[in-house]
């Protein structure tokens, strides 16, 4: 849904809402995958190292 050319804010919102309703429902998150806020945090990362 490209709403770049729609200048009216309310019109753009309406288009976006209808597109969201038409879109296929998103798949649920897999059981083993945690959200970003629940992931283990790293204290300080040195250059060239992997995060996890």
Backbone torsions as a table, in degrees:
resi	resn	phi	psi	omega
1	UNK	NA	111.0	-180.0
2	UNK	-103.1	110.2	-179.3
3	UNK	-111.7	24.5	-176.9
4	UNK	-65.1	-36.6	-174.5
5	UNK	-86.2	-6.9	179.2
6	UNK	-85.5	119.3	-175.2
7	UNK	-87.9	-32.7	-178.0
8	UNK	-74.0	126.6	-175.8
9	UNK	-62.8	-46.3	-178.4
10	UNK	-65.9	-38.6	178.3
11	UNK	-63.9	-42.3	179.9
12	UNK	-63.3	-41.6	178.2
13	UNK	-61.0	-43.0	-178.9
14	UNK	-62.4	-43.6	179.8
15	UNK	-63.4	-43.5	-179.2
16	UNK	-64.2	-42.3	-179.7
17	UNK	-62.5	-44.5	180.0
18	UNK	-65.4	-37.6	178.7
19	UNK	-65.9	-37.7	179.3
20	UNK	-66.2	-37.4	178.9
21	UNK	-68.3	-37.7	-179.2
22	UNK	-73.7	-27.9	-175.1
23	UNK	-64.5	151.3	178.7
24	UNK	-66.8	144.1	-179.2
25	UNK	-65.0	142.4	-179.3
26	UNK	-71.9	147.5	179.5
27	UNK	-72.6	148.2	177.7
28	UNK	-67.7	153.7	178.8
29	UNK	-68.9	139.9	-178.9
30	UNK	-62.7	155.4	-173.6
31	UNK	-62.2	-38.6	-175.5
32	UNK	-84.0	-6.8	-175.0
33	UNK	-95.4	122.2	179.0
34	UNK	-95.6	155.9	178.6
35	UNK	-70.5	164.3	-177.9
36	UNK	-59.3	-36.4	-178.2
37	UNK	-71.4	-22.1	-178.6
38	UNK	-94.9	-6.6	-178.3
39	UNK	-71.3	153.8	-179.7
40	UNK	-68.1	130.4	-177.3
41	UNK	-87.4	151.5	177.5
42	UNK	-107.3	143.1	-176.4
43	UNK	-73.6	-61.7	-179.4
44	UNK	-145.6	126.7	-175.7
45	UNK	-98.9	127.5	175.5
46	UNK	-81.9	158.4	-175.8
47	UNK	-65.3	135.9	176.4
48	UNK	85.8	5.0	-179.2
49	UNK	-99.0	153.2	173.9
50	UNK	-79.2	149.8	-179.0
51	UNK	-67.7	-47.3	-176.4
52	UNK	-133.4	NA	NA
